[in-house]
Amino acid sequence: MASTDALGTAVYWHRELPPLQAEFMGEHVIETTSKRVPGTIAHREELWDDCYADLMEQTRVRLVGEIARLGGRYAHVLEETIDTRRNDAVGETWLQGRFRYALLR
């Protein structure tokens, strides 16, 4: 589902298509991370779901910022890679995402 902010900028995910009149400006890549959670086995699925939701929100906010910074109007996410990261020294786990997108005006 495309997300639109108060200014009308929109982020389109994968198969969602931006408006036909949108002009391609270039491809870009951003990386985002989720919040960190305890790296325990207990409640693993709930923690992953929580991290995933946070990662997607961080990505949406970052894309809206990049659209504004680069002078576009839309971002169409073409590809994503999400990996789990952990720091055993402090017992934390988080998700890191890399997103390739087309910037359009």
C-alpha positions as CSV (number, residue, x, y, z in Angstrom):
1,M,0.0,0.0,0.0
2,A,1.4,3.4,-1.0
3,S,2.0,5.7,1.9
4,T,1.4,9.4,1.5
5,D,2.5,12.2,3.9
6,A,0.8,15.5,4.6
7,L,2.6,17.2,1.7
8,G,1.3,14.6,-0.8
9,T,4.7,12.9,-1.4
10,A,4.2,9.2,-1.8
11,V,6.2,6.0,-1.3
12,Y,5.2,3.2,-3.6
13,W,6.3,-0.4,-2.7
14,H,7.3,-2.9,-5.3
15,R,4.3,-3.8,-7.5
16,E,2.5,-0.5,-6.6
17,L,2.8,1.9,-9.5
18,P,3.3,5.6,-9.2
19,P,1.1,8.0,-11.3
20,L,1.6,7.6,-15.1
21,Q,2.6,11.2,-15.5
22,A,5.5,10.8,-13.0
23,E,9.0,11.4,-14.6
24,F,12.0,9.3,-13.7
25,M,14.8,11.2,-12.1
26,G,17.2,8.4,-11.1
27,E,17.8,5.4,-8.9
28,H,19.1,5.6,-5.4
29,V,19.9,3.4,-2.4
30,I,19.2,4.0,1.2
31,E,20.1,1.9,4.3
32,T,18.1,2.0,7.5
33,T,18.1,0.1,10.8
34,S,15.4,-0.8,13.3
35,K,15.4,-0.2,17.0
36,R,17.5,-2.7,19.0
37,V,15.8,-5.4,21.1
38,P,17.1,-8.0,23.5
39,G,18.7,-10.8,21.5
40,T,17.0,-13.6,23.3
41,I,15.2,-16.7,22.0
42,A,12.1,-15.9,24.0
43,H,9.4,-14.2,22.0
44,R,11.6,-14.2,18.9
45,E,8.7,-13.8,16.4
46,E,7.1,-10.9,18.3
47,L,10.5,-9.2,18.6
48,W,11.2,-9.7,14.9
49,D,7.7,-8.4,14.0
50,D,8.3,-5.3,16.2
51,C,11.7,-4.7,14.6
52,Y,10.3,-5.2,11.1
53,A,7.5,-2.7,11.7
54,D,10.0,-0.2,13.1
55,L,12.4,-0.7,10.2
56,M,9.6,-0.1,7.6
57,E,8.5,3.1,9.5
58,Q,12.1,4.3,9.6
59,T,12.5,3.6,5.9
60,R,9.2,5.4,5.0
61,V,10.4,8.5,7.0
62,R,13.8,8.4,5.4
63,L,12.3,8.0,1.9
64,V,10.0,11.0,2.4
65,G,13.1,13.0,3.5
66,E,15.1,11.9,0.5
67,I,12.2,12.8,-1.9
68,A,12.2,16.3,-0.5
69,R,16.0,16.6,-0.4
70,L,16.4,15.5,-4.0
71,G,13.5,17.5,-5.4
72,G,11.2,14.6,-6.3
73,R,7.6,13.8,-5.6
74,Y,7.5,10.0,-5.4
75,A,9.7,7.1,-4.5
76,H,9.1,3.7,-6.0
77,V,10.9,1.0,-4.0
78,L,12.2,-1.6,-6.5
79,E,14.2,-3.9,-4.3
80,E,14.9,-4.5,-0.6
81,T,17.3,-6.6,1.4
82,I,16.8,-7.1,5.1
83,D,19.4,-8.7,7.4
84,T,19.5,-9.5,11.1
85,R,22.3,-7.9,13.0
86,R,23.4,-8.6,16.6
87,N,25.8,-7.4,19.2
88,D,26.5,-10.3,21.6
89,A,28.6,-8.0,23.8
90,V,25.4,-6.2,24.9
91,G,22.9,-8.8,23.9
92,E,21.0,-6.8,21.3
93,T,19.5,-7.7,17.9
94,W,18.1,-5.4,15.2
95,L,17.3,-5.4,11.5
96,Q,19.2,-3.6,8.8
97,G,17.6,-2.9,5.5
98,R,19.0,-1.8,2.1
99,F,16.4,-0.3,-0.3
100,R,16.9,0.5,-4.0
101,Y,14.3,3.0,-5.3
102,A,13.4,5.1,-8.3
103,L,13.0,8.8,-7.6
104,L,10.2,10.4,-9.7
105,R,8.7,13.9,-10.1
